[in-house]
Amino acid sequence: MATPIKINLDANKEYYYCTCGKSEDGLFCNGSHQGTSFTPSQFSVEKSKDYYMCPCKQNDGEPFCNGAHAK
């Protein structure tokens, strides 16, 4: 079971969440999806602070943990 990863994100910065699970850190796209049907999910946050991001990919492509890994 993958646990959420606490990471500090900057407000109004463009991020790309890995949806394929092939990136090195399991969170941010590094282009490893090339040649697959996966595409990264673009997102940003309104406030600079710590967030809990999802490495398990069980949350319907959302970058933030919703507890799906525990179900």
Secondary structure, DSSP 4 states (H G I P E B T S, - for coil): -PPPEEEEE-BT--EEE-SSS-SSSSSB--STTTTSS--PEEE-BSS-EEEEE-SS--STT-SB--SGGG-
